[in-house]
Amino acid sequence: MTKRLKCEFDEYVCDILNNEYFLETKKDLHHGTSKYEHSLRVAKLSFRLGKYLKADLRSVARAGLLHDFFFGTRKENPENSYLKHPVTASNNAKKYFNVTEKEAEAIKTHMFHHVLIKKIFPFINRHEKATIKEFKPKSKEGWIICLSDLLVSLMECERFQFTYTFNVAVLLVFNIILFKN
């Protein structure tokens, strides 16, 4: 990122990066790194993609940074679960920061790719319900956050590739066995 772009990015997100509540995300593990580091990577990638795609750069930087803004882990609280945490993060972003509706929507819909996977493989997280209509991004900025989160997550989880592939294979085998009829 050029110095000018870095300054622009920092201007959009400095209030978030210096916020005591957001700094708490440094304590939470997420994809083998801290939630803070993960969110910063998503925000920076979103900003770069937003520049290329002529999106609202302020919105993609802020939504990228706040897309996983929930306290604790996904397993600790029901509201932080696999498909509920985007709503929690969006509500927290509204509560602690003056986010726009576009930013809140981008945060809320950042797990759209997982909703699609769940529709294809319904045995994944059976207890969670999600509709495509509810989680489908409604703006260019929402699509950018969704794509950035997916790409950053894949990069962060790369070191666990064998484990991930093995787990998916086991789930597919169980699906075939359990739902054969």
C-alpha positions as CSV (number, residue, x, y, z in Angstrom):
1,M,0.0,0.0,0.0
2,T,1.4,3.4,-0.9
3,K,2.0,5.9,1.8
4,R,-0.9,8.1,0.6
5,L,-3.3,5.1,0.6
6,K,-2.1,4.0,4.1
7,C,-2.8,7.5,5.4
8,E,-6.2,7.4,3.9
9,F,-6.9,4.0,5.4
10,D,-5.7,5.1,8.8
11,E,-7.9,8.2,8.7
12,Y,-11.0,6.0,8.1
13,V,-10.2,3.5,10.9
14,C,-8.1,5.3,13.6
15,D,-11.0,5.7,15.9
16,I,-11.7,1.9,15.8
17,L,-8.0,0.8,16.1
18,N,-7.6,3.0,19.2
19,N,-10.9,2.0,20.8
20,E,-10.5,0.0,24.1
21,Y,-13.4,-2.4,23.2
22,F,-11.9,-3.2,19.8
23,L,-8.5,-3.7,21.3
24,E,-10.1,-6.6,23.3
25,T,-10.1,-8.5,20.1
26,K,-6.4,-9.0,20.4
27,K,-7.1,-11.5,23.1
28,D,-9.4,-13.8,21.0
29,L,-8.0,-16.5,18.8
30,H,-9.5,-16.6,15.3
31,H,-8.2,-18.8,12.4
32,G,-5.0,-19.4,14.2
33,T,-4.3,-15.7,14.8
34,S,-5.9,-13.0,16.8
35,K,-9.3,-11.6,15.8
36,Y,-7.6,-8.2,15.7
37,E,-5.0,-9.3,13.2
38,H,-7.6,-11.2,11.1
39,S,-9.9,-8.2,11.0
40,L,-7.0,-5.8,10.1
41,R,-6.1,-8.1,7.2
42,V,-9.7,-8.2,6.0
43,A,-10.0,-4.4,6.2
44,K,-6.7,-3.8,4.3
45,L,-7.6,-6.3,1.5
46,S,-11.2,-4.8,1.4
47,F,-9.7,-1.3,1.0
48,R,-7.4,-2.4,-1.8
49,L,-10.3,-4.2,-3.6
50,G,-12.5,-1.3,-3.0
51,K,-10.0,1.1,-4.6
52,Y,-9.8,-1.2,-7.6
53,L,-13.6,-1.7,-7.8
54,K,-14.4,2.0,-7.1
55,A,-16.3,1.3,-4.0
56,D,-16.9,3.5,-0.9
57,L,-13.5,3.1,0.7
58,R,-14.5,4.4,4.1
59,S,-17.3,1.8,4.3
60,V,-15.1,-1.1,3.2
61,A,-12.3,-0.2,5.5
62,R,-14.6,0.2,8.6
63,A,-16.8,-2.8,7.8
64,G,-13.8,-5.0,7.1
65,L,-12.3,-4.0,10.5
66,L,-15.6,-4.6,12.4
67,H,-16.9,-7.7,10.6
68,D,-15.9,-10.0,13.5
69,F,-16.4,-7.5,16.3
70,F,-17.9,-9.7,18.9
71,F,-16.5,-10.5,22.4
72,G,-15.2,-14.0,23.2
73,T,-15.2,-17.0,20.9
74,R,-17.9,-18.5,18.8
75,K,-18.2,-21.4,21.2
76,E,-18.5,-19.3,24.4
77,N,-21.8,-17.6,23.6
78,P,-24.7,-18.6,21.4
79,E,-24.9,-15.2,19.9
80,N,-21.3,-15.6,18.6
81,S,-22.0,-18.8,16.8
82,Y,-21.0,-19.7,13.2
83,L,-23.9,-17.9,11.5
84,K,-25.1,-15.6,14.3
85,H,-21.9,-13.7,14.9
86,P,-22.3,-11.4,11.9
87,V,-25.5,-10.0,13.5
88,T,-23.7,-9.7,16.9
89,A,-20.8,-7.9,15.2
90,S,-23.1,-5.6,13.3
91,N,-25.0,-4.7,16.5
92,N,-21.7,-4.1,18.4
93,A,-20.5,-1.9,15.5
94,K,-23.6,0.2,15.8
95,K,-23.3,0.3,19.6
96,Y,-19.7,1.3,19.9
97,F,-19.1,3.1,16.6
98,N,-21.2,5.4,14.4
99,V,-21.4,3.0,11.4
100,T,-23.6,3.7,8.4
101,E,-26.3,1.4,7.3
102,K,-24.1,0.3,4.4
103,E,-21.3,-0.6,6.8
104,A,-23.7,-2.5,9.2
105,E,-25.2,-4.4,6.3
106,A,-21.8,-5.4,5.0
107,I,-20.8,-6.7,8.4
108,K,-24.1,-8.6,8.8
109,T,-23.7,-10.3,5.4
110,H,-20.0,-11.2,5.5
111,M,-20.8,-14.9,6.0
112,F,-22.8,-15.3,2.8
113,H,-20.3,-17.8,1.3
114,H,-20.9,-20.1,4.4
115,V,-24.6,-19.8,4.0
116,L,-24.2,-21.1,0.4
117,I,-22.0,-24.0,1.6
118,K,-24.6,-24.8,4.3
119,K,-27.3,-24.9,1.7
120,I,-25.3,-27.4,-0.4
121,F,-24.2,-29.4,2.7
122,P,-27.1,-29.1,5.2
123,F,-25.4,-31.4,7.7
124,I,-22.9,-28.6,8.6
125,N,-24.1,-26.9,11.8
126,R,-27.6,-28.4,11.6
127,H,-28.8,-26.4,14.6
128,E,-28.2,-23.1,12.8
129,K,-30.7,-21.6,10.4
130,A,-29.9,-19.1,7.8
131,T,-31.6,-17.9,4.6
132,I,-29.9,-16.8,1.5
133,K,-32.1,-13.8,1.3
134,E,-31.2,-12.7,4.8
135,F,-27.4,-13.0,4.3
136,K,-27.0,-12.0,0.7
137,P,-24.9,-8.8,0.4
138,K,-27.0,-5.9,-0.9
139,S,-24.1,-3.6,-1.9
140,K,-20.8,-3.7,-3.7
141,E,-19.1,-3.1,-0.4
142,G,-20.9,-6.1,1.2
143,W,-19.6,-8.3,-1.6
144,I,-16.1,-7.0,-1.1
145,I,-16.2,-7.7,2.7
146,C,-17.5,-11.2,2.0
147,L,-14.8,-12.0,-0.6
148,S,-12.0,-10.5,1.5
149,D,-13.0,-12.4,4.6
150,L,-13.1,-15.7,2.6
151,L,-9.7,-15.0,1.0
152,V,-8.0,-14.0,4.3
153,S,-9.5,-16.9,6.1
154,L,-8.2,-19.4,3.5
155,M,-4.8,-17.8,3.7
156,E,-4.8,-18.0,7.5
157,C,-6.1,-21.5,7.6
158,E,-3.6,-22.7,5.0
159,R,-1.3,-24.1,7.7
160,F,-4.2,-26.3,8.8
161,Q,-5.0,-27.5,5.2
162,F,-4.5,-31.2,5.9
163,T,-6.7,-31.1,9.0
164,Y,-9.4,-29.1,7.2
165,T,-9.4,-31.4,4.2
166,F,-9.6,-34.4,6.4
167,N,-12.5,-33.0,8.4
168,V,-14.5,-32.1,5.2
169,A,-13.9,-35.7,3.9
170,V,-15.1,-37.2,7.2
171,L,-18.3,-35.0,7.0
172,L,-18.9,-36.0,3.4
173,V,-18.6,-39.7,4.3
174,F,-21.0,-39.3,7.3
175,N,-23.4,-37.5,5.1
176,I,-23.4,-40.3,2.6
177,I,-23.8,-42.9,5.3
178,L,-26.5,-41.1,7.3
179,F,-28.6,-39.7,4.5
180,K,-28.2,-42.6,2.0
181,N,-31.9,-43.3,1.8
